[in-house]
Amino acid sequence: MLDRLNSNGFRIIQRAWDGENWTGSSTSPSDSACRYFTLIEWIYNNPGLHNPLSPQSFRAAGNSGGLVEIGYALSTYNMEERLDLALMISGPPWGSLHRGCGVN
């Protein structure tokens, strides 16, 4: 699938966190989403990777924990100002996460 997207002119950037899952050692998923948001900001503002003045859209796709990462970055860090599309493939691995944080 990635080869087909690439041949159609999409630039593919895959991320992996070194030796950790997406939450790392942070105390909360929303704090951990800051790391993903920082990556998106860096890609968005790096002219070698993305031209914000280009008509080409800026998209993210994720499944499982990667979907959570995108969701928290959208809801906590207003990432919708950067992304034209967020494709949530499958997941998230948690439901009603706010209940585990003492919020009703």
Backbone as a printed PyTorch tensor [residue, N CA C, xyz], in Angstrom:
tensor([[[  0.8140,  -1.1880,   0.0000],
         [  0.0000,   0.0000,   0.0000],
         [  0.8660,   1.2630,   0.0000]],

        [[  1.9180,   1.2690,   0.8210],
         [  2.7820,   2.4480,   0.8840],
         [  3.4770,   2.7040,  -0.4480]],

        [[  3.8720,   1.6260,  -1.1420],
         [  4.5010,   1.7970,  -2.4550],
         [  3.5350,   2.4590,  -3.4350]],

        [[  2.2820,   2.0460,  -3.3750],
         [  1.2770,   2.6350,  -4.2690],
         [  1.0560,   4.1110,  -3.9550]],

        [[  0.9700,   4.4490,  -2.6790],
         [  0.8190,   5.8570,  -2.2960],
         [  2.0290,   6.6690,  -2.7520]],

        [[  3.2080,   6.1230,  -2.5350],
         [  4.4390,   6.8130,  -2.9340],
         [  4.4820,   7.0290,  -4.4540]],

        [[  4.0800,   6.0290,  -5.2160],
         [  4.0860,   6.1700,  -6.6780],
         [  3.0440,   7.1770,  -7.1540]],

        [[  2.0660,   7.4770,  -6.3250],
         [  1.0590,   8.4890,  -6.6490],
         [  1.4340,   9.8750,  -6.1260]],

        [[  2.6780,  10.0370,  -5.6810],
         [  3.1670,  11.3520,  -5.2920],
         [  3.1000,  11.6790,  -3.8150]],

        [[  2.6680,  10.7310,  -2.9910],
         [  2.6220,  10.9800,  -1.5490],
         [  4.0050,  10.7580,  -0.9560]],

        [[  4.4070,  11.6050,  -0.0370],
         [  5.6370,  11.3990,   0.7140],
         [  5.2570,  10.6470,   1.9810]],

        [[  5.8980,   9.5300,   2.2160],
         [  5.5850,   8.6660,   3.3530],
         [  6.6370,   8.8800,   4.4380]],

        [[  6.1840,   9.2010,   5.6340],
         [  7.0730,   9.3280,   6.7840],
         [  6.5240,   8.4080,   7.8720]],

        [[  7.3120,   7.4060,   8.2350],
         [  6.9090,   6.5030,   9.3040],
         [  7.7350,   6.8240,  10.5280]],

        [[  7.0880,   6.8600,  11.6710],
         [  7.8050,   7.1570,  12.9010],
         [  7.8480,   5.9120,  13.7830]],

        [[  8.8750,   5.8310,  14.5750],
         [  8.9950,   4.7950,  15.5980],
         [  9.7140,   5.4310,  16.7720]],

        [[  9.2310,   5.1470,  17.9520],
         [  9.8840,   5.6770,  19.1500],
         [ 10.8930,   4.6450,  19.6140]],

        [[ 12.1020,   5.0530,  19.8110],
         [ 13.2030,   4.1760,  20.1420],
         [ 12.9770,   3.4410,  21.4590]],

        [[ 12.7810,   2.1310,  21.3570],
         [ 12.6910,   1.2820,  22.5370],
         [ 11.4920,   1.5090,  23.4320]],

        [[ 10.4820,   2.2390,  22.9540],
         [  9.3240,   2.5340,  23.8030],
         [  8.0460,   2.3900,  22.9890]],

        [[  6.9350,   2.2950,  23.7080],
         [  5.6680,   2.4370,  23.0210],
         [  5.3750,   3.9320,  22.9090]],

        [[  4.2410,   4.2930,  22.3940],
         [  3.9880,   5.7130,  22.1340],
         [  3.8720,   6.5450,  23.3960]],

        [[  3.5490,   5.9330,  24.5320],
         [  3.4080,   6.7220,  25.7490],
         [  4.7340,   7.0180,  26.4220]],

        [[  5.7800,   6.2800,  26.0870],
         [  7.0840,   6.5310,  26.6970],
         [  7.0040,   6.4310,  28.2020]],

        [[  7.6380,   7.3320,  28.8910],
         [  7.6250,   7.3060,  30.3590],
         [  6.7450,   8.4060,  30.9270]],

        [[  5.9040,   8.9900,  30.1050],
         [  5.0600,  10.0870,  30.5450],
         [  3.9990,   9.6050,  31.5350]],

        [[  3.4570,  10.5350,  32.2760],
         [  2.4560,  10.1900,  33.2750],
         [  1.0500,  10.1240,  32.7110]],

        [[  0.8020,  10.6930,  31.5300],
         [ -0.5500,  10.6450,  30.9650],
         [ -0.4920,  10.5930,  29.4480]],

        [[ -1.5250,   9.9970,  28.8310],
         [ -1.5590,   9.9510,  27.3630],
         [ -1.5810,  11.3360,  26.7310]],

        [[ -2.2560,  12.2940,  27.3460],
         [ -2.2880,  13.6330,  26.7460],
         [ -0.9070,  14.2880,  26.7910]],

        [[ -0.1380,  14.0420,  27.8540],
         [  1.2370,  14.5420,  27.8950],
         [  2.0910,  13.8440,  26.8340]],

        [[  1.8730,  12.5450,  26.6610],
         [  2.6330,  11.7970,  25.6670],
         [  2.3330,  12.2700,  24.2560]],

        [[  1.1130,  12.7230,  24.0090],
         [  0.7410,  13.2040,  22.6810],
         [  1.5490,  14.4310,  22.2870]],

        [[  2.1230,  15.1140,  23.2540],
         [  2.9720,  16.2720,  22.9610],
         [  4.1540,  15.8640,  22.0870]],

        [[  4.6810,  14.6850,  22.3220],
         [  5.8170,  14.2000,  21.5280],
         [  5.4080,  14.0270,  20.0700]],

        [[  4.2290,  13.4380,  19.8490],
         [  3.7390,  13.2560,  18.4790],
         [  3.4260,  14.6040,  17.8330]],

        [[  2.7920,  15.4870,  18.5700],
         [  2.4860,  16.8210,  18.0500],
         [  3.7710,  17.5530,  17.6620]],

        [[  4.8070,  17.4340,  18.4770],
         [  6.0860,  18.0730,  18.1790],
         [  6.6610,  17.5250,  16.8700]],

        [[  6.5370,  16.2280,  16.6520],
         [  6.9880,  15.6270,  15.4050],
         [  6.1990,  16.1870,  14.2190]],

        [[  4.8800,  16.2590,  14.3470],
         [  4.0330,  16.7890,  13.2660],
         [  4.4060,  18.2400,  12.9640]],

        [[  4.6210,  19.0360,  14.0020],
         [  5.0160,  20.4320,  13.8010],
         [  6.3490,  20.5170,  13.0560]],

        [[  7.2940,  19.6660,  13.4300],
         [  8.6050,  19.6810,  12.7920],
         [  8.4860,  19.3100,  11.3110]],

        [[  7.7150,  18.2580,  11.0100],
         [  7.5130,  17.8550,   9.6160],
         [  6.8100,  18.9780,   8.8460]],

        [[  5.7680,  19.5290,   9.4330],
         [  4.9790,  20.5750,   8.7720],
         [  5.8340,  21.7990,   8.4350]],

        [[  6.7300,  22.1490,   9.3300],
         [  7.5460,  23.3510,   9.1510],
         [  8.8860,  23.1040,   8.4610]],

        [[  9.1750,  21.8530,   8.0870],
         [ 10.4210,  21.5120,   7.4190],
         [ 10.1910,  21.5200,   5.9080]],

        [[ 10.7010,  22.5280,   5.1900],
         [ 10.4360,  22.6280,   3.7530],
         [ 10.9350,  21.4290,   2.9410]],

        [[ 11.8940,  20.6870,   3.4760],
         [ 12.3520,  19.4830,   2.7850],
         [ 11.3640,  18.3370,   2.8870]],

        [[ 10.4280,  18.4230,   3.8210],
         [  9.4350,  17.3620,   4.0150],
         [  8.0270,  17.7950,   3.6390]],

        [[  7.7070,  19.0620,   3.8520],
         [  6.3480,  19.5380,   3.5760],
         [  6.3950,  21.0280,   3.2650]],

        [[  5.6400,  21.4180,   2.2760],
         [  5.5130,  22.8320,   1.9370],
         [  4.1030,  23.2860,   2.2920]],

        [[  3.9270,  24.0510,   3.3780],
         [  2.5830,  24.4600,   3.7940],
         [  1.8560,  25.3040,   2.7510]],

        [[  2.5740,  25.8810,   1.7990],
         [  1.9350,  26.6770,   0.7560],
         [  1.5120,  25.8310,  -0.4380]],

        [[  1.8930,  24.5720,  -0.4450],
         [  1.5550,  23.6560,  -1.5300],
         [  0.0960,  23.2170,  -1.4170]],

        [[ -0.5530,  22.9640,  -2.5570],
         [ -1.9290,  22.4530,  -2.4920],
         [ -1.9840,  20.9940,  -2.0350]],

        [[ -0.8230,  20.3480,  -1.9420],
         [ -0.7970,  18.9560,  -1.4920],
         [ -1.1880,  18.8990,  -0.0180]],

        [[ -2.0940,  18.0040,   0.3060],
         [ -2.5880,  17.9420,   1.6820],
         [ -1.6000,  17.2380,   2.6060]],

        [[ -1.8050,  17.4430,   3.8910],
         [ -0.9590,  16.8840,   4.9450],
         [ -1.8390,  15.9430,   5.7560]],

        [[ -1.4900,  14.6660,   5.7670],
         [ -2.3630,  13.6420,   6.3570],
         [ -1.5960,  12.7630,   7.3350]],

        [[ -2.3410,  12.1730,   8.2530],
         [ -1.7620,  11.2120,   9.1980],
         [ -2.6820,  10.0070,   9.2690]],

        [[ -2.1000,   8.8410,   9.4510],
         [ -2.8750,   7.6070,   9.6170],
         [ -2.2960,   6.8530,  10.8030]],

        [[ -3.1640,   6.2110,  11.5600],
         [ -2.6950,   5.4500,  12.7060],
         [ -3.6570,   4.3500,  13.0890]],

        [[ -3.1290,   3.3280,  13.7180],
         [ -3.9750,   2.2910,  14.2880],
         [ -3.4690,   1.9730,  15.6860]],

        [[ -4.3390,   1.4010,  16.4800],
         [ -4.0270,   1.0300,  17.8560],
         [ -3.4870,   2.2380,  18.6330]],

        [[ -2.3030,   2.1280,  19.2440],
         [ -1.7470,   3.2470,  20.0090],
         [ -1.4410,   4.4540,  19.1420]],

        [[ -1.0930,   4.2160,  17.8610],
         [ -0.8560,   5.3250,  16.9440],
         [ -2.1120,   6.1470,  16.7040]],

        [[ -3.2580,   5.4760,  16.7130],
         [ -4.5320,   6.1820,  16.5940],
         [ -4.7630,   7.0540,  17.8260]],

        [[ -4.4580,   6.5390,  18.9870],
         [ -4.6090,   7.3090,  20.2200],
         [ -3.7080,   8.5340,  20.1810]],

        [[ -2.4990,   8.3340,  19.7090],
         [ -1.5330,   9.4170,  19.5760],
         [ -2.1100,  10.5560,  18.7160]],

        [[ -2.6630,  10.2160,  17.5710],
         [ -3.2680,  11.2090,  16.6820],
         [ -4.4740,  11.8630,  17.3520]],

        [[ -5.3310,  11.0500,  17.9710],
         [ -6.5310,  11.5860,  18.6250],
         [ -6.2160,  12.5740,  19.7290]],

        [[ -5.2610,  12.2390,  20.5810],
         [ -4.8850,  13.1590,  21.6560],
         [ -4.2160,  14.4170,  21.1130]],

        [[ -3.3920,  14.2600,  20.0710],
         [ -2.7590,  15.4480,  19.4840],
         [ -3.8080,  16.3620,  18.8600]],

        [[ -4.8510,  15.7740,  18.2520],
         [ -5.9360,  16.5830,  17.6930],
         [ -6.7190,  17.2980,  18.7860]],

        [[ -7.0460,  16.5740,  19.8480],
         [ -7.9170,  17.1520,  20.8750],
         [ -7.1810,  18.0120,  21.8970]],

        [[ -5.9060,  17.7560,  22.1180],
         [ -5.1610,  18.4830,  23.1410],
         [ -4.3280,  19.6210,  22.5720]],

        [[ -3.8000,  19.4210,  21.3630],
         [ -2.8440,  20.3860,  20.8090],
         [ -3.3360,  21.0420,  19.5150]],

        [[ -4.6290,  20.9650,  19.2390],
         [ -5.2270,  21.6170,  18.0600],
         [ -4.5040,  21.2660,  16.7610]],

        [[ -4.1720,  20.0220,  16.6050],
         [ -3.4430,  19.5840,  15.4250],
         [ -4.2770,  19.6930,  14.1490]],

        [[ -5.5830,  19.8990,  14.2940],
         [ -6.4210,  20.0460,  13.1030],
         [ -6.0250,  21.2670,  12.2710]],

        [[ -5.2920,  22.1900,  12.8740],
         [ -4.7840,  23.3370,  12.1220],
         [ -3.6610,  22.9360,  11.1670]],

        [[ -3.0840,  21.7600,  11.3650],
         [ -1.9970,  21.2750,  10.5100],
         [ -2.4650,  20.1710,   9.5590]],

        [[ -3.2450,  19.2380,  10.0790],
         [ -3.6380,  18.0770,   9.2830],
         [ -4.9000,  18.3550,   8.4640]],

        [[ -4.8480,  17.9260,   7.2090],
         [ -6.0350,  17.9900,   6.3590],
         [ -6.8880,  16.7430,   6.5260]],

        [[ -6.2770,  15.6550,   6.9670],
         [ -6.9910,  14.3970,   7.1520],
         [ -6.3030,  13.5840,   8.2360]],

        [[ -7.0790,  13.0290,   9.1380],
         [ -6.5850,  12.0690,  10.1280],
         [ -7.3330,  10.7630,   9.8860]],

        [[ -6.6280,   9.7540,   9.4370],
         [ -7.2270,   8.4650,   9.1250],
         [ -7.0180,   7.5370,  10.3150]],

        [[ -8.0940,   7.2440,  10.9950],
         [ -8.0490,   6.3840,  12.1700],
         [ -8.4340,   4.9750,  11.7220]],

        [[ -7.4390,   4.1130,  11.5800],
         [ -7.6170,   2.8170,  10.9280],
         [ -8.2700,   1.7910,  11.8470]],

        [[ -7.7460,   1.5770,  13.0260],
         [ -8.3400,   0.6290,  13.9690],
         [ -7.9120,   1.0000,  15.3760]],

        [[ -8.7280,   0.6080,  16.3290],
         [ -8.4190,   0.9470,  17.7130],
         [ -9.4440,   1.9140,  18.2350]],

        [[ -9.2210,   2.6130,  19.2540],
         [ -8.0250,   2.5940,  20.0880],
         [ -8.0230,   1.3930,  21.0240]],

        [[ -6.8890,   1.1220,  21.6240],
         [ -6.8240,  -0.0280,  22.5170],
         [ -7.5020,   0.2190,  23.8600]],

        [[ -7.9810,   1.4320,  24.1110],
         [ -8.6560,   1.7460,  25.3610],
         [-10.0270,   2.3270,  25.0680]],

        [[-10.9240,   2.1730,  26.0160],
         [-12.2170,   2.8300,  25.9240],
         [-12.4750,   3.5860,  27.2120]],

        [[-13.1380,   4.7130,  27.1300],
         [-13.4550,   5.5370,  28.3000],
         [-12.2170,   5.7910,  29.1620]],

        [[-11.1450,   6.1630,  28.5100],
         [ -9.8820,   6.3800,  29.2140],
         [-10.0180,   7.4380,  30.3060]],

        [[-10.8940,   8.4240,  30.0670],
         [-11.0600,   9.4960,  31.0630],
         [-11.5490,   8.9500,  32.4020]],

        [[-12.2510,   7.8170,  32.4030],
         [-12.7260,   7.2610,  33.6810],
         [-11.5670,   6.7530,  34.5350]],

        [[-10.4950,   6.3020,  33.8870],
         [ -9.3260,   5.8580,  34.6060],
         [ -8.5100,   7.0070,  35.1760]],

        [[ -8.8400,   8.2100,  34.7430],
         [ -8.1100,   9.3900,  35.2160],
         [ -8.9040,  10.1390,  36.2930]],

        [[ -9.9840,   9.5330,  36.7780],
         [-10.7710,  10.1510,  37.8280],
         [-11.7280,  11.2290,  37.3500]],

        [[-12.0160,  11.2560,  36.0650],
         [-12.9580,  12.2280,  35.5020],
         [-14.2110,  11.4870,  35.0950]],

        [[-15.3720,  12.0110,  35.4400],
         [-16.6350,  11.3420,  35.0730],
         [-17.2670,  11.9510,  33.8640]]])
